[in-house]
Amino acid sequence: MSKKNTETVKVTVRTRPMNSKEIERGCTEIVKTDVELCSVTLSKPDEEESKRTMTFDCVYGGDSLQ
């Protein structure tokens, strides 16, 4: 009888804040993190129905330190 592989992969995501060039150009932030729910939501500017949320094992937002 063979043993089943019980290894798992944990996925941690760290998002970055907008950089100075993006801010100067007036770019819209399209990545939103929810540390409590371990989720990241991506959206296209001005398209509310385009939101896509993904859940991970751990999420750090743009204000987190290394």
mmJSON file of the N, C-alpha and C atoms, coordinates in Angstrom:
{"data_MODEL":{"atom_site":{
"group_PDB":["ATOM","ATOM","ATOM","ATOM","ATOM","ATOM","ATOM","ATOM","ATOM","ATOM","ATOM","ATOM","ATOM","ATOM","ATOM","ATOM","ATOM","ATOM","ATOM","ATOM","ATOM","ATOM","ATOM","ATOM","ATOM","ATOM","ATOM","ATOM","ATOM","ATOM","ATOM","ATOM","ATOM","ATOM","ATOM","ATOM","ATOM","ATOM","ATOM","ATOM","ATOM","ATOM","ATOM","ATOM","ATOM","ATOM","ATOM","ATOM","ATOM","ATOM","ATOM","ATOM","ATOM","ATOM","ATOM","ATOM","ATOM","ATOM","ATOM","ATOM","ATOM","ATOM","ATOM","ATOM","ATOM","ATOM","ATOM","ATOM","ATOM","ATOM","ATOM","ATOM","ATOM","ATOM","ATOM","ATOM","ATOM","ATOM","ATOM","ATOM","ATOM","ATOM","ATOM","ATOM","ATOM","ATOM","ATOM","ATOM","ATOM","ATOM","ATOM","ATOM","ATOM","ATOM","ATOM","ATOM","ATOM","ATOM","ATOM","ATOM","ATOM","ATOM","ATOM","ATOM","ATOM","ATOM","ATOM","ATOM","ATOM","ATOM","ATOM","ATOM","ATOM","ATOM","ATOM","ATOM","ATOM","ATOM","ATOM","ATOM","ATOM","ATOM","ATOM","ATOM","ATOM","ATOM","ATOM","ATOM","ATOM","ATOM","ATOM","ATOM","ATOM","ATOM","ATOM","ATOM","ATOM","ATOM","ATOM","ATOM","ATOM","ATOM","ATOM","ATOM","ATOM","ATOM","ATOM","ATOM","ATOM","ATOM","ATOM","ATOM","ATOM","ATOM","ATOM","ATOM","ATOM","ATOM","ATOM","ATOM","ATOM","ATOM","ATOM","ATOM","ATOM","ATOM","ATOM","ATOM","ATOM","ATOM","ATOM","ATOM","ATOM","ATOM","ATOM","ATOM","ATOM","ATOM","ATOM","ATOM","ATOM","ATOM","ATOM","ATOM","ATOM","ATOM","ATOM","ATOM","ATOM","ATOM","ATOM","ATOM","ATOM","ATOM","ATOM","ATOM","ATOM","ATOM"],
"id":[1,2,3,4,5,6,7,8,9,10,11,12,13,14,15,16,17,18,19,20,21,22,23,24,25,26,27,28,29,30,31,32,33,34,35,36,37,38,39,40,41,42,43,44,45,46,47,48,49,50,51,52,53,54,55,56,57,58,59,60,61,62,63,64,65,66,67,68,69,70,71,72,73,74,75,76,77,78,79,80,81,82,83,84,85,86,87,88,89,90,91,92,93,94,95,96,97,98,99,100,101,102,103,104,105,106,107,108,109,110,111,112,113,114,115,116,117,118,119,120,121,122,123,124,125,126,127,128,129,130,131,132,133,134,135,136,137,138,139,140,141,142,143,144,145,146,147,148,149,150,151,152,153,154,155,156,157,158,159,160,161,162,163,164,165,166,167,168,169,170,171,172,173,174,175,176,177,178,179,180,181,182,183,184,185,186,187,188,189,190,191,192,193,194,195,196,197,198],
"type_symbol":["N","C","C","N","C","C","N","C","C","N","C","C","N","C","C","N","C","C","N","C","C","N","C","C","N","C","C","N","C","C","N","C","C","N","C","C","N","C","C","N","C","C","N","C","C","N","C","C","N","C","C","N","C","C","N","C","C","N","C","C","N","C","C","N","C","C","N","C","C","N","C","C","N","C","C","N","C","C","N","C","C","N","C","C","N","C","C","N","C","C","N","C","C","N","C","C","N","C","C","N","C","C","N","C","C","N","C","C","N","C","C","N","C","C","N","C","C","N","C","C","N","C","C","N","C","C","N","C","C","N","C","C","N","C","C","N","C","C","N","C","C","N","C","C","N","C","C","N","C","C","N","C","C","N","C","C","N","C","C","N","C","C","N","C","C","N","C","C","N","C","C","N","C","C","N","C","C","N","C","C","N","C","C","N","C","C","N","C","C","N","C","C","N","C","C","N","C","C"],
"label_atom_id":["N","CA","C","N","CA","C","N","CA","C","N","CA","C","N","CA","C","N","CA","C","N","CA","C","N","CA","C","N","CA","C","N","CA","C","N","CA","C","N","CA","C","N","CA","C","N","CA","C","N","CA","C","N","CA","C","N","CA","C","N","CA","C","N","CA","C","N","CA","C","N","CA","C","N","CA","C","N","CA","C","N","CA","C","N","CA","C","N","CA","C","N","CA","C","N","CA","C","N","CA","C","N","CA","C","N","CA","C","N","CA","C","N","CA","C","N","CA","C","N","CA","C","N","CA","C","N","CA","C","N","CA","C","N","CA","C","N","CA","C","N","CA","C","N","CA","C","N","CA","C","N","CA","C","N","CA","C","N","CA","C","N","CA","C","N","CA","C","N","CA","C","N","CA","C","N","CA","C","N","CA","C","N","CA","C","N","CA","C","N","CA","C","N","CA","C","N","CA","C","N","CA","C","N","CA","C","N","CA","C","N","CA","C","N","CA","C","N","CA","C","N","CA","C","N","CA","C","N","CA","C"],
"label_alt_id":[null,null,null,null,null,null,null,null,null,null,null,null,null,null,null,null,null,null,null,null,null,null,null,null,null,null,null,null,null,null,null,null,null,null,null,null,null,null,null,null,null,null,null,null,null,null,null,null,null,null,null,null,null,null,null,null,null,null,null,null,null,null,null,null,null,null,null,null,null,null,null,null,null,null,null,null,null,null,null,null,null,null,null,null,null,null,null,null,null,null,null,null,null,null,null,null,null,null,null,null,null,null,null,null,null,null,null,null,null,null,null,null,null,null,null,null,null,null,null,null,null,null,null,null,null,null,null,null,null,null,null,null,null,null,null,null,null,null,null,null,null,null,null,null,null,null,null,null,null,null,null,null,null,null,null,null,null,null,null,null,null,null,null,null,null,null,null,null,null,null,null,null,null,null,null,null,null,null,null,null,null,null,null,null,null,null,null,null,null,null,null,null,null,null,null,null,null,null],
"label_comp_id":["MET","MET","MET","SER","SER","SER","LYS","LYS","LYS","LYS","LYS","LYS","ASN","ASN","ASN","THR","THR","THR","GLU","GLU","GLU","THR","THR","THR","VAL","VAL","VAL","LYS","LYS","LYS","VAL","VAL","VAL","THR","THR","THR","VAL","VAL","VAL","ARG","ARG","ARG","THR","THR","THR","ARG","ARG","ARG","PRO","PRO","PRO","MET","MET","MET","ASN","ASN","ASN","SER","SER","SER","LYS","LYS","LYS","GLU","GLU","GLU","ILE","ILE","ILE","GLU","GLU","GLU","ARG","ARG","ARG","GLY","GLY","GLY","CYS","CYS","CYS","THR","THR","THR","GLU","GLU","GLU","ILE","ILE","ILE","VAL","VAL","VAL","LYS","LYS","LYS","THR","THR","THR","ASP","ASP","ASP","VAL","VAL","VAL","GLU","GLU","GLU","LEU","LEU","LEU","CYS","CYS","CYS","SER","SER","SER","VAL","VAL","VAL","THR","THR","THR","LEU","LEU","LEU","SER","SER","SER","LYS","LYS","LYS","PRO","PRO","PRO","ASP","ASP","ASP","GLU","GLU","GLU","GLU","GLU","GLU","GLU","GLU","GLU","SER","SER","SER","LYS","LYS","LYS","ARG","ARG","ARG","THR","THR","THR","MET","MET","MET","THR","THR","THR","PHE","PHE","PHE","ASP","ASP","ASP","CYS","CYS","CYS","VAL","VAL","VAL","TYR","TYR","TYR","GLY","GLY","GLY","GLY","GLY","GLY","ASP","ASP","ASP","SER","SER","SER","LEU","LEU","LEU","GLN","GLN","GLN"],
"label_asym_id":["A","A","A","A","A","A","A","A","A","A","A","A","A","A","A","A","A","A","A","A","A","A","A","A","A","A","A","A","A","A","A","A","A","A","A","A","A","A","A","A","A","A","A","A","A","A","A","A","A","A","A","A","A","A","A","A","A","A","A","A","A","A","A","A","A","A","A","A","A","A","A","A","A","A","A","A","A","A","A","A","A","A","A","A","A","A","A","A","A","A","A","A","A","A","A","A","A","A","A","A","A","A","A","A","A","A","A","A","A","A","A","A","A","A","A","A","A","A","A","A","A","A","A","A","A","A","A","A","A","A","A","A","A","A","A","A","A","A","A","A","A","A","A","A","A","A","A","A","A","A","A","A","A","A","A","A","A","A","A","A","A","A","A","A","A","A","A","A","A","A","A","A","A","A","A","A","A","A","A","A","A","A","A","A","A","A","A","A","A","A","A","A","A","A","A","A","A","A"],
"label_entity_id":["1","1","1","1","1","1","1","1","1","1","1","1","1","1","1","1","1","1","1","1","1","1","1","1","1","1","1","1","1","1","1","1","1","1","1","1","1","1","1","1","1","1","1","1","1","1","1","1","1","1","1","1","1","1","1","1","1","1","1","1","1","1","1","1","1","1","1","1","1","1","1","1","1","1","1","1","1","1","1","1","1","1","1","1","1","1","1","1","1","1","1","1","1","1","1","1","1","1","1","1","1","1","1","1","1","1","1","1","1","1","1","1","1","1","1","1","1","1","1","1","1","1","1","1","1","1","1","1","1","1","1","1","1","1","1","1","1","1","1","1","1","1","1","1","1","1","1","1","1","1","1","1","1","1","1","1","1","1","1","1","1","1","1","1","1","1","1","1","1","1","1","1","1","1","1","1","1","1","1","1","1","1","1","1","1","1","1","1","1","1","1","1","1","1","1","1","1","1"],
"label_seq_id":[1,1,1,2,2,2,3,3,3,4,4,4,5,5,5,6,6,6,7,7,7,8,8,8,9,9,9,10,10,10,11,11,11,12,12,12,13,13,13,14,14,14,15,15,15,16,16,16,17,17,17,18,18,18,19,19,19,20,20,20,21,21,21,22,22,22,23,23,23,24,24,24,25,25,25,26,26,26,27,27,27,28,28,28,29,29,29,30,30,30,31,31,31,32,32,32,33,33,33,34,34,34,35,35,35,36,36,36,37,37,37,38,38,38,39,39,39,40,40,40,41,41,41,42,42,42,43,43,43,44,44,44,45,45,45,46,46,46,47,47,47,48,48,48,49,49,49,50,50,50,51,51,51,52,52,52,53,53,53,54,54,54,55,55,55,56,56,56,57,57,57,58,58,58,59,59,59,60,60,60,61,61,61,62,62,62,63,63,63,64,64,64,65,65,65,66,66,66],
"pdbx_PDB_ins_code":[null,null,null,null,null,null,null,null,null,null,null,null,null,null,null,null,null,null,null,null,null,null,null,null,null,null,null,null,null,null,null,null,null,null,null,null,null,null,null,null,null,null,null,null,null,null,null,null,null,null,null,null,null,null,null,null,null,null,null,null,null,null,null,null,null,null,null,null,null,null,null,null,null,null,null,null,null,null,null,null,null,null,null,null,null,null,null,null,null,null,null,null,null,null,null,null,null,null,null,null,null,null,null,null,null,null,null,null,null,null,null,null,null,null,null,null,null,null,null,null,null,null,null,null,null,null,null,null,null,null,null,null,null,null,null,null,null,null,null,null,null,null,null,null,null,null,null,null,null,null,null,null,null,null,null,null,null,null,null,null,null,null,null,null,null,null,null,null,null,null,null,null,null,null,null,null,null,null,null,null,null,null,null,null,null,null,null,null,null,null,null,null,null,null,null,null,null,null],
"Cartn_x":[0.848,0.0,0.902,0.607,1.418,0.805,1.69,1.222,0.864,-0.189,-0.578,0.344,0.655,1.478,0.626,1.013,0.231,0.888,1.884,2.526,1.577,1.652,0.851,1.754,1.29,2.01,1.22,1.879,1.259,1.635,0.657,0.904,0.672,1.72,1.651,1.832,1.007,1.061,1.376,2.286,2.571,2.408,1.506,1.298,2.138,2.43,3.217,2.327,2.701,1.943,2.28,1.469,1.778,3.082,3.894,5.145,4.9,5.94,5.787,5.376,5.872,5.491,4.005,3.509,2.084,1.216,1.663,0.91,0.921,2.094,2.21,1.309,1.18,0.335,-1.15,-1.478,-2.879,-3.499,-2.677,-3.172,-4.142,-5.045,-5.999,-5.474,-5.582,-5.155,-6.159,-5.671,-6.566,-6.424,-5.497,-5.278,-5.667,-6.61,-7.046,-6.776,-6.184,-5.906,-6.793,-7.18,-7.903,-7.111,-6.329,-5.45,-6.259,-7.379,-8.23,-8.785,-9.23,-9.815,-8.789,-7.522,-6.451,-6.844,-7.364,-7.798,-7.222,-7.138,-6.699,-7.782,-8.212,-9.22,-8.605,-8.733,-8.248,-9.448,-9.305,-10.409,-9.858,-10.639,-10.312,-10.901,-10.147,-10.69,-12.051,-12.967,-14.302,-15.136,-14.79,-15.586,-15.883,-16.91,-17.271,-17.487,-18.058,-18.357,-17.12,-15.975,-14.765,-13.986,-14.451,-13.719,-13.524,-12.318,-11.992,-11.25,-11.763,-11.162,-10.562,-9.341,-8.635,-8.233,-8.279,-7.936,-6.646,-5.801,-4.508,-4.357,-3.266,-3.011,-2.672,-2.007,-1.622,-1.458,-1.881,-1.782,-1.205,-0.243,0.334,0.041,-0.452,-0.777,0.427,0.213,1.279,1.934,1.275,1.844,2.669,2.804,3.577,5.073,5.815,7.27,7.884,9.068,9.746,10.023],
"Cartn_y":[-1.166,0.0,1.239,2.199,3.415,4.518,5.366,6.502,7.652,8.357,9.534,10.691,11.503,12.677,13.716,14.091,15.038,16.415,16.656,17.959,19.005,20.195,21.302,22.506,23.385,24.619,25.769,26.593,27.787,28.965,29.783,30.924,32.215,33.051,34.358,35.432,36.476,37.554,38.855,39.624,40.962,41.929,42.875,43.861,45.098,45.863,47.078,48.296,49.392,50.628,51.198,52.132,52.776,53.552,53.542,54.289,55.745,56.571,58.016,58.331,57.572,57.82,57.533,56.459,56.124,57.207,57.702,58.751,60.034,60.404,61.624,61.569,60.394,60.235,60.184,60.113,60.049,58.676,57.65,56.278,55.915,55.023,54.523,53.229,53.102,51.867,50.763,49.678,48.597,47.338,47.348,46.193,46.58,45.855,46.085,44.812,44.972,43.806,43.845,42.671,42.528,41.531,42.064,41.225,40.278,40.745,39.924,38.701,38.907,37.809,37.104,37.572,36.995,36.997,38.143,38.213,39.43,39.303,40.385,40.558,41.796,42.093,42.96,42.512,43.253,43.802,45.013,45.588,46.5,46.655,47.608,48.944,50.032,51.345,51.6,52.11,52.496,51.328,50.117,48.95,48.098,48.485,47.81,46.307,45.916,44.497,43.675,44.319,43.591,43.068,43.313,42.907,41.399,41.026,39.613,39.45,38.617,38.427,37.028,36.994,35.724,35.627,34.428,34.194,33.398,33.766,33.122,32.707,32.031,31.631,32.837,33.835,35.024,36.182,37.381,38.555,39.715,40.407,41.629,42.768,43.873,45.02,45.884,46.925,47.82,48.58,48.668,49.384,48.49,47.22,46.297,46.528,46.224,46.355,45.012,45.049,43.813,42.933],
"Cartn_z":[0.0,0.0,0.0,-0.875,-0.949,-0.09,0.427,1.226,0.312,0.664,-0.102,0.273,-0.701,-0.463,0.259,1.468,2.253,2.332,1.491,1.487,0.904,1.465,0.945,0.7,-0.106,-0.392,0.217,0.996,1.566,0.678,0.349,-0.53,0.252,0.271,0.923,-0.143,-0.075,-1.055,-0.332,-0.91,-0.406,-1.569,-1.422,-2.474,-2.177,-3.208,-3.024,-3.187,-2.554,-2.774,-4.149,-4.61,-5.879,-5.725,-6.786,-6.725,-7.114,-6.978,-7.216,-8.654,-9.62,-11.019,-11.235,-10.644,-10.77,-10.125,-8.984,-8.286,-9.102,-9.642,-10.461,-11.696,-12.284,-13.475,-13.142,-11.856,-11.443,-11.625,-11.577,-11.744,-10.619,-10.922,-9.942,-9.352,-8.034,-7.383,-7.724,-8.303,-8.734,-7.882,-6.929,-6.058,-4.64,-4.075,-2.695,-1.894,-0.719,0.123,1.358,1.81,3.063,3.901,4.832,5.644,6.519,7.045,7.916,7.179,5.937,5.149,4.267,4.309,3.474,1.997,1.537,0.144,-0.566,-1.873,-2.751,-3.81,-4.011,-5.018,-6.102,-7.34,-8.501,-9.247,-9.762,-10.537,-11.615,-12.657,-13.708,-13.285,-13.502,-13.122,-13.776,-12.988,-13.465,-13.992,-13.638,-14.051,-12.819,-12.103,-10.855,-11.046,-12.169,-12.399,-12.733,-12.904,-13.278,-12.079,-10.865,-9.665,-9.612,-9.205,-9.054,-7.727,-6.841,-5.527,-5.42,-4.886,-4.677,-3.215,-2.669,-1.275,-1.189,-0.216,-0.021,1.437,1.743,3.125,4.004,3.424,4.161,3.178,3.579,2.713,3.518,2.906,3.483,2.528,3.054,2.226,1.924,1.139,0.723,1.851,3.0,4.134,5.054,4.717,5.565,5.367,6.408,6.362,5.983,5.435,5.033,6.225],
"occupancy":[1.0,1.0,1.0,1.0,1.0,1.0,1.0,1.0,1.0,1.0,1.0,1.0,1.0,1.0,1.0,1.0,1.0,1.0,1.0,1.0,1.0,1.0,1.0,1.0,1.0,1.0,1.0,1.0,1.0,1.0,1.0,1.0,1.0,1.0,1.0,1.0,1.0,1.0,1.0,1.0,1.0,1.0,1.0,1.0,1.0,1.0,1.0,1.0,1.0,1.0,1.0,1.0,1.0,1.0,1.0,1.0,1.0,1.0,1.0,1.0,1.0,1.0,1.0,1.0,1.0,1.0,1.0,1.0,1.0,1.0,1.0,1.0,1.0,1.0,1.0,1.0,1.0,1.0,1.0,1.0,1.0,1.0,1.0,1.0,1.0,1.0,1.0,1.0,1.0,1.0,1.0,1.0,1.0,1.0,1.0,1.0,1.0,1.0,1.0,1.0,1.0,1.0,1.0,1.0,1.0,1.0,1.0,1.0,1.0,1.0,1.0,1.0,1.0,1.0,1.0,1.0,1.0,1.0,1.0,1.0,1.0,1.0,1.0,1.0,1.0,1.0,1.0,1.0,1.0,1.0,1.0,1.0,1.0,1.0,1.0,1.0,1.0,1.0,1.0,1.0,1.0,1.0,1.0,1.0,1.0,1.0,1.0,1.0,1.0,1.0,1.0,1.0,1.0,1.0,1.0,1.0,1.0,1.0,1.0,1.0,1.0,1.0,1.0,1.0,1.0,1.0,1.0,1.0,1.0,1.0,1.0,1.0,1.0,1.0,1.0,1.0,1.0,1.0,1.0,1.0,1.0,1.0,1.0,1.0,1.0,1.0,1.0,1.0,1.0,1.0,1.0,1.0,1.0,1.0,1.0,1.0,1.0,1.0],
"B_iso_or_equiv":[0.0,0.0,0.0,0.0,0.0,0.0,0.0,0.0,0.0,0.0,0.0,0.0,0.0,0.0,0.0,0.0,0.0,0.0,0.0,0.0,0.0,0.0,0.0,0.0,0.0,0.0,0.0,0.0,0.0,0.0,0.0,0.0,0.0,0.0,0.0,0.0,0.0,0.0,0.0,0.0,0.0,0.0,0.0,0.0,0.0,0.0,0.0,0.0,0.0,0.0,0.0,0.0,0.0,0.0,0.0,0.0,0.0,0.0,0.0,0.0,0.0,0.0,0.0,0.0,0.0,0.0,0.0,0.0,0.0,0.0,0.0,0.0,0.0,0.0,0.0,0.0,0.0,0.0,0.0,0.0,0.0,0.0,0.0,0.0,0.0,0.0,0.0,0.0,0.0,0.0,0.0,0.0,0.0,0.0,0.0,0.0,0.0,0.0,0.0,0.0,0.0,0.0,0.0,0.0,0.0,0.0,0.0,0.0,0.0,0.0,0.0,0.0,0.0,0.0,0.0,0.0,0.0,0.0,0.0,0.0,0.0,0.0,0.0,0.0,0.0,0.0,0.0,0.0,0.0,0.0,0.0,0.0,0.0,0.0,0.0,0.0,0.0,0.0,0.0,0.0,0.0,0.0,0.0,0.0,0.0,0.0,0.0,0.0,0.0,0.0,0.0,0.0,0.0,0.0,0.0,0.0,0.0,0.0,0.0,0.0,0.0,0.0,0.0,0.0,0.0,0.0,0.0,0.0,0.0,0.0,0.0,0.0,0.0,0.0,0.0,0.0,0.0,0.0,0.0,0.0,0.0,0.0,0.0,0.0,0.0,0.0,0.0,0.0,0.0,0.0,0.0,0.0,0.0,0.0,0.0,0.0,0.0,0.0],
"pdbx_formal_charge":[null,null,null,null,null,null,null,null,null,null,null,null,null,null,null,null,null,null,null,null,null,null,null,null,null,null,null,null,null,null,null,null,null,null,null,null,null,null,null,null,null,null,null,null,null,null,null,null,null,null,null,null,null,null,null,null,null,null,null,null,null,null,null,null,null,null,null,null,null,null,null,null,null,null,null,null,null,null,null,null,null,null,null,null,null,null,null,null,null,null,null,null,null,null,null,null,null,null,null,null,null,null,null,null,null,null,null,null,null,null,null,null,null,null,null,null,null,null,null,null,null,null,null,null,null,null,null,null,null,null,null,null,null,null,null,null,null,null,null,null,null,null,null,null,null,null,null,null,null,null,null,null,null,null,null,null,null,null,null,null,null,null,null,null,null,null,null,null,null,null,null,null,null,null,null,null,null,null,null,null,null,null,null,null,null,null,null,null,null,null,null,null,null,null,null,null,null,null],
"auth_seq_id":[1,1,1,2,2,2,3,3,3,4,4,4,5,5,5,6,6,6,7,7,7,8,8,8,9,9,9,10,10,10,11,11,11,12,12,12,13,13,13,14,14,14,15,15,15,16,16,16,17,17,17,18,18,18,19,19,19,20,20,20,21,21,21,22,22,22,23,23,23,24,24,24,25,25,25,26,26,26,27,27,27,28,28,28,29,29,29,30,30,30,31,31,31,32,32,32,33,33,33,34,34,34,35,35,35,36,36,36,37,37,37,38,38,38,39,39,39,40,40,40,41,41,41,42,42,42,43,43,43,44,44,44,45,45,45,46,46,46,47,47,47,48,48,48,49,49,49,50,50,50,51,51,51,52,52,52,53,53,53,54,54,54,55,55,55,56,56,56,57,57,57,58,58,58,59,59,59,60,60,60,61,61,61,62,62,62,63,63,63,64,64,64,65,65,65,66,66,66],
"auth_comp_id":["MET","MET","MET","SER","SER","SER","LYS","LYS","LYS","LYS","LYS","LYS","ASN","ASN","ASN","THR","THR","THR","GLU","GLU","GLU","THR","THR","THR","VAL","VAL","VAL","LYS","LYS","LYS","VAL","VAL","VAL","THR","THR","THR","VAL","VAL","VAL","ARG","ARG","ARG","THR","THR","THR","ARG","ARG","ARG","PRO","PRO","PRO","MET","MET","MET","ASN","ASN","ASN","SER","SER","SER","LYS","LYS","LYS","GLU","GLU","GLU","ILE","ILE","ILE","GLU","GLU","GLU","ARG","ARG","ARG","GLY","GLY","GLY","CYS","CYS","CYS","THR","THR","THR","GLU","GLU","GLU","ILE","ILE","ILE","VAL","VAL","VAL","LYS","LYS","LYS","THR","THR","THR","ASP","ASP","ASP","VAL","VAL","VAL","GLU","GLU","GLU","LEU","LEU","LEU","CYS","CYS","CYS","SER","SER","SER","VAL","VAL","VAL","THR","THR","THR","LEU","LEU","LEU","SER","SER","SER","LYS","LYS","LYS","PRO","PRO","PRO","ASP","ASP","ASP","GLU","GLU","GLU","GLU","GLU","GLU","GLU","GLU","GLU","SER","SER","SER","LYS","LYS","LYS","ARG","ARG","ARG","THR","THR","THR","MET","MET","MET","THR","THR","THR","PHE","PHE","PHE","ASP","ASP","ASP","CYS","CYS","CYS","VAL","VAL","VAL","TYR","TYR","TYR","GLY","GLY","GLY","GLY","GLY","GLY","ASP","ASP","ASP","SER","SER","SER","LEU","LEU","LEU","GLN","GLN","GLN"],
"auth_asym_id":["A","A","A","A","A","A","A","A","A","A","A","A","A","A","A","A","A","A","A","A","A","A","A","A","A","A","A","A","A","A","A","A","A","A","A","A","A","A","A","A","A","A","A","A","A","A","A","A","A","A","A","A","A","A","A","A","A","A","A","A","A","A","A","A","A","A","A","A","A","A","A","A","A","A","A","A","A","A","A","A","A","A","A","A","A","A","A","A","A","A","A","A","A","A","A","A","A","A","A","A","A","A","A","A","A","A","A","A","A","A","A","A","A","A","A","A","A","A","A","A","A","A","A","A","A","A","A","A","A","A","A","A","A","A","A","A","A","A","A","A","A","A","A","A","A","A","A","A","A","A","A","A","A","A","A","A","A","A","A","A","A","A","A","A","A","A","A","A","A","A","A","A","A","A","A","A","A","A","A","A","A","A","A","A","A","A","A","A","A","A","A","A","A","A","A","A","A","A"],
"auth_atom_id":["N","CA","C","N","CA","C","N","CA","C","N","CA","C","N","CA","C","N","CA","C","N","CA","C","N","CA","C","N","CA","C","N","CA","C","N","CA","C","N","CA","C","N","CA","C","N","CA","C","N","CA","C","N","CA","C","N","CA","C","N","CA","C","N","CA","C","N","CA","C","N","CA","C","N","CA","C","N","CA","C","N","CA","C","N","CA","C","N","CA","C","N","CA","C","N","CA","C","N","CA","C","N","CA","C","N","CA","C","N","CA","C","N","CA","C","N","CA","C","N","CA","C","N","CA","C","N","CA","C","N","CA","C","N","CA","C","N","CA","C","N","CA","C","N","CA","C","N","CA","C","N","CA","C","N","CA","C","N","CA","C","N","CA","C","N","CA","C","N","CA","C","N","CA","C","N","CA","C","N","CA","C","N","CA","C","N","CA","C","N","CA","C","N","CA","C","N","CA","C","N","CA","C","N","CA","C","N","CA","C","N","CA","C","N","CA","C","N","CA","C","N","CA","C","N","CA","C","N","CA","C"],
"pdbx_PDB_model_num":[1,1,1,1,1,1,1,1,1,1,1,1,1,1,1,1,1,1,1,1,1,1,1,1,1,1,1,1,1,1,1,1,1,1,1,1,1,1,1,1,1,1,1,1,1,1,1,1,1,1,1,1,1,1,1,1,1,1,1,1,1,1,1,1,1,1,1,1,1,1,1,1,1,1,1,1,1,1,1,1,1,1,1,1,1,1,1,1,1,1,1,1,1,1,1,1,1,1,1,1,1,1,1,1,1,1,1,1,1,1,1,1,1,1,1,1,1,1,1,1,1,1,1,1,1,1,1,1,1,1,1,1,1,1,1,1,1,1,1,1,1,1,1,1,1,1,1,1,1,1,1,1,1,1,1,1,1,1,1,1,1,1,1,1,1,1,1,1,1,1,1,1,1,1,1,1,1,1,1,1,1,1,1,1,1,1,1,1,1,1,1,1,1,1,1,1,1,1]
}}}
